[in-house]
Amino acid sequence: MKITDITIRAGRSLRHAKARTILTSLAIGVGAFTIVLSFAVGAGGRQYTANIINSNTDERVLYNISPKSKTSDSKLPQKYSDERVANYGGYEMVLLKQSDIDKMSKVDGIESVMPYVSFMPKYITRASQDKYKGSIEPYQKEVKLEYVAGNGNGIENGVIIPDNYREALGFKKASDAIGQKIQLVVEKGASNPLQPETKTFEYKIVGVNKKPVVAVNGGSTLQMSIDNIKTMNDYNLQGTPTYGTFLSAFARVKDGTDIDKVKESLDKAGYESKTAKDLMGFIFQFINVLQGILIGFGALAVLTSVFGIINTQYISVLERTQQIGLMKALGMRRRDVGRLFKLEAAWVGFLGGAIGSVLAVVGGNIANPFISKALGIGDVNLIIFEPTNILAVIIGLVLVSVVSGILPARKAAKLNPIEALRTE
């Protein structure tokens, strides 16, 4: 008997038991819905993370370069070192010096090295306006900024301010701020705490930016050239033990150079570093764990539906015993009888996978705008459906259903046609 004829006959048999077929398919559909949705959440999360990486970092830059932490015997007191360190809640971090920057610059494959200085002036203000706290970070041309006004040209002697600072400093429109000057008041670190010595640095506003949807920085800090930040930071640290030091550095790798090999070279030179992907690695790990949990729930639903398919097929064999006997008496082979019930199980798996996938796609697309609005990430979809994943889920469920139908199919194939025809 042709496989096409067996397939058509299997479909007819299922239509004769519509209620049972639909209920069994829906049980499989629950698993399909969960698995398809979990793949979509994973795909959306990974794409969103990739957008964050591309918008806030440069793949040719190594970040957070710092001296490698030294291990010591925890049973003994820590040995004294002349290295300058920063203490954060009991954890000491070795600071970089200019000699470290020079040493990194000589590593093969590195184009340039810049110290990273995150600086907080005493306050930020302008004429006839209130004083505000704020932090300043180095401007990186590789990081994409969404400008409300200006474009950052002239950053060598200027400053880029966030839009919320523009409003606080009394500019009605973003365009009104461009070309105007603001004052950054810095306190000398080693001055008398009772009568602190301060110095005012004045810079022209060359850009106003708002925080992009996929930004991790640049939306709440002022940005300036590293040279100007170092000038203020040096004044702030003048006379203190940490003068002339840096928390970390970042290095730009030459075009065509393998960044991982440069990272290894820095490691041999005694420095830890991270690539752009390393910085976001924890997000990918979280997404993978979340996706695994969701797939696990879907797999449990599919496992439950497997027993439903076996039970349904066994009942079908019992109800159609005479029909099976008649088909075998008319010449249908045992192999074809087995195929008939396996194909019926395959149809059930296909229907369940299709129903669950369609519901997942519809539900996900409806939920997308609400999720984006609740998280405040703008017009970004966190649930992205990939046709290959949907197709893989449906095919997988068809295969699972066929495997589930093997035992009932074998029972039907082994029926004696004479005894089957006698069955009432």
N, C-alpha and C positions, 0 to 999 in steps of 0.2 A: 504494500500500500504506500502511495506517495506521501512524503512528509507534508506537502501542502494540503492534501486531503485530510490528513490526521490533524493538522493545525486548525483547519476550518471546522472539523467535527468537534474539536476541543472547545472552540469558541461557542458553538451551538449548545454544547452540554452546559457550559457556564451560564448561558442566557436562560436556560430552562430553570436554573436555580439562582435567580437574580439576587434575592435577598441575602442568601448565604454567601454568594460571591462578593457582593458589595461590602458586607460586614467584615469578611476576611481581608478584603483589599484595604479597607479603612484601618484595620489593625496594623497592616504593614505600612500604610500611609503615615501613621503617627511617627514611626521610626524614620521614614523617608523625609518627612517634614523637619524633624530635629537635625538629621545629618546634613541635609542640604542647607539649612539655615546656619549650622555651625561652620560649614565651609565658606558661606557667604560672609559671616562675621569675621572669620579669619582673613579672608581675602581683602575685605574692607579695612580691617585693622592694619594689615601689612602695607596696603597702599597708602593709608594715611600716615603711617610711620615713615614710609619712603619719602613722602612729600615733605615731612618735617626735616628729614635728613638733607634732602636736596635744597630746601629753602633756608636752612640755618647753618649749613656746613659746606665745606668744600672737600670733595673726595681726594684732593691732592694735598690736604693739610693734616698733619699729626697734631692732636690736641693734648692738653693736660700733661705736658712733658715735665717730669719731676724726678729727683734722685730716687733710685730704688730703695725701698725700705730695707733696713738691715735687721736680720734676725739675731736674737741673742738668747742666752740661757735664761729662762724666766725665773730660775731658782736663785740667780745671782743678781745683785744690784746692777743697774745699767751703767755702763762705763761712760765717763765724761768725754765729750767731744767738743772741739772748738767750732764745729759747724753751727751756723745760725739756724735756729728752728723757730717755728710758730707753734704755740700750744693751743689746741682746741679741745677743751673739756678733758684734759689729761692725755690726749693723743698728740704726740709731737710730730710735726711735719718739717723735714729738712728743706730750707729755702734755697733757691737758686741765686748764684752770684753772676756777675758779668763774665767771669772766667768760664762758668758753665755754658753761658750763651756762646762764647767764642769757641769752646770745645765742640758743641753741637754743630756749629756752622761748618766745621771741618769734616763732618761725617759724610761719606760718599753718598751722593744722591740728593742731598738737601740743597735747595736753592737759597732759602733765607730762613732765619730764626728771629722771632720777636718775643720778648718777654710779655707775659700776660699780667696786666695790672688792673684790678678792679678797685676803684677808688671812691671814697665818700667824702666830699667836702663838708665843712661845718654847716653851710647852708647855701642855697641857690636863691637869687633874687634879681631884680632889676629896679631901676629908679621908681620910687613912689609905690612899690608893690610889697606884698608880704614876703616873708622868708620861708623857704621850703626845704625839706630834707630830700636827698636824692643820691643815687649812685651813678657812676660814670664807667663806661666800658670802652675798650678800644674799638674803633670803627674798622670793620672788615668788609672790603669791597665784594668779597665772595658771598656774603650773606645778603639775601635779597630783602630790601626794605620797601614797604608800601608807603610812598610819600603822599601826604595831603597837600604839601606845598614845598617848593624847592626841590633840589635833586642831589644835595650833598657835595656839589662842586665847591671847592675852597675849604674842604674839611681840614686841610693842613693848619689853618689858623681859625677854624670855626667850630661849631657845635651843632649836632642834630638833636632836637628835643622831641619827646613824645607829645602827642596832641593834647593829652590831659594837662601837661605842664604849660602848653601854650595858653590854654584857657585859664589856668591858675595865675599865670603871670600877666593877665590882663589884655591879651590880644583877642579881639572879637573874631577875627578871621585868621585862618592859618597863613594866608598870603601877607597879612599885616606883620607877621613875626619875622619874615625873611629880611635879612639885612640889619635887624635890630640887635642890640647888644644885651647880654645878660652877665651878671657878676657871680663868680664862684668864690666864696670866701673860705680860705683854708687856714687851719690852725697849725702852728708850728709845734711839732710833737714834744720837743725838749724845752719848751718855754714854761714860765712859771704858771702852774695851774690856777693860782689865784688871780693872776693878771696875764692871761694867755696872749701870746703874740700872734697876730693874724695877718694874712696878706690877701688882697683882692685880685683875682685874675679875671679879665674881661675878654669875652669872645663873642664873635658875631654869629647869629643864627643862620645856618645855610640850608637847613631842611627841617620839616615837621613831618613826622611819620606816625602812622597809627599801627597798632599791633596787628600783624597779619593773622589770618585764621590758623595757619600752621606754624606760627612762630613760637620759639621757646625763649627768645630774648629779643631785644630791640624794640619792645613795645612799652617798657616801663622804666627804662634807663636812658640817660643821656649818652651820646656817643661822640667821641673825639679821636683825634690822631693819637697814637701811642706816645709820640714825643711830648705832646702837651700834657698828657696824663702823667708821664714820668716826671715832668717838671714840677707839677703840683704835688705828686706823691713824694718826691725827694724833699720838697720843702716840709711836708707833713712829717716825714720820718727823720728829718735832719737832727743829729745829735742823739738818736736812739740806736739800740743795738741792731735793729733790722734795716738800718739805712743802707741803700744800695743792693737790696735783695728783692727777689720776686717769688711769688707763690708757685708759678709755673710758667711754661712757655709754649708756643706753638710754632711748628716748622712747616714751610711749604716745600713740597717735593718737586724735583725737576720733572718736566714733561717726559713721558715715556719711561719713567722709572717705576719699578714695582714698589709700592708704598709698604707692603709687608716686609720686604727685604730691608728697607730703610729702618723700619721699626725694629727689626732684629739687630741691625747695626747699632742703633741707639741703646738697645738692651745690653749688648756687649760692652758698650761704653759706660754703662752704669745708670741708665735713665729709663724710666717707665714712660710709655706713651699710649695714646689711643687713637684709632682711626675714627672716621665719622660713623661707621657702622658699629664700632665698639661702644660708642657713646649711647646709641639707641638699642643696644643688644638686650637690655633688660625688658624693653617694651615688647620685642619679638618673643622673648621667653614667656612673658605674661600672656601674650596672644596665643601662643602655642598651647600653654596649659589650659587656658579658657576653652579653646577649640577642642582639646582632648577631652575635657569634662563633658562638653555638649555632645560630642560624638559618642562618648560612653553611654550617656542617657539614651541616645538614638539606638545604639547597639542593643541595649537592654530591651527597648520596645520591639526591635526586630526579632530578638531571641524569643520574646513572648509570642510574637506572631507566628514564629516557626511551628510551635506546638499547635497553634490554631490551624495552620495549613495542613499539618499531619492529621489532625482530628477531622477537619472538613473532608479531606481526601478519603480517609477511612470510611466515613459515613457515606460518601458518594459511591464507594466500591460496594458497600452493603446494599444501598438502595438500588444499584444498577447491576446486581448480580445476574439476573436473567438476561439483561441486555448484553452483558459481557459474554455470557454463555452463547447467546444467539450469534454475536459477531464472530466468536471463535468457531462455532459450528459452520458458519458460512465461509470460513477459510481465513479469517484474520489471524495472523501469527502472534505468538506470545510477545515477540519483540515490539510489534505494532501496538498491542494493548498497553504495554508498559510505556511506550512513547506517548500514547494518548493521555494518560494520567500525568505524566511528567509535563507535557505541554499545557495541560489544564493548570497545573501548579505555576508554570511559567507565566501564563496569562494573568493569574491572580497577582503574582509578583510585579508584573509590568503595570497593571492597573493601580496597584497600591503605590508603586514608586512614582507613577505619573501624577496621581492625585495628590500625594504628599508634596511633590516638587512644585506643582502648580500653586498649591496653597501657600507654600513657603515663599515663592516668588511674589505672589500677590500681597501676602502679609508683610514681607520685607520691604517692598516698594512703598506700601502705605505707611509703614513705621519710620522709614528713613527720615523724612522731614521733621517728624516729631522728636526723634532722637537727636538730630542735629540742633534743633532749637533748644531742647532741654540742656544739652551740653555746651551751647553757645559757640559752636564751631563754624557757623555760617552755612553756606550751601555746599556741604561736604557729605557724601554718602558713606556711612560706616558699614553698610550691608551691601556687598557687591556680589552678584551672582555670575558665575562663570559657566558657560554651557558645557564645557568638558567635565566639570565637577558634577553637574546635574546628570549628564549622560552616564558618567561612571557610577553614580548612586543607583540609577535605574537598572543598569546592566548588572550591578552587584546584587540587587534585590531579586532580579530574575534568576540569577544563578543560585542564590540562597533558597529561593522558592523551589527550584528544580531539585536541589539536594533534599529539601524537606519532603518532596513528593516521591522520593525513591522507594521508601518502604511500602506506602500504599500501592504504588505502581507495580512493585514486585508481587504483592498479594493478588492484585487483579490479574496479572499475567499468569500466575500459577493456578488460577481457578480451573477446575475440571469442567469442560463445557456441558457434559451430561448432567452432572450434579448441579451446576448453575442453572440449567433450564428447569430443573425440578423444584428450585427454590421458589417459595411463594412470597 
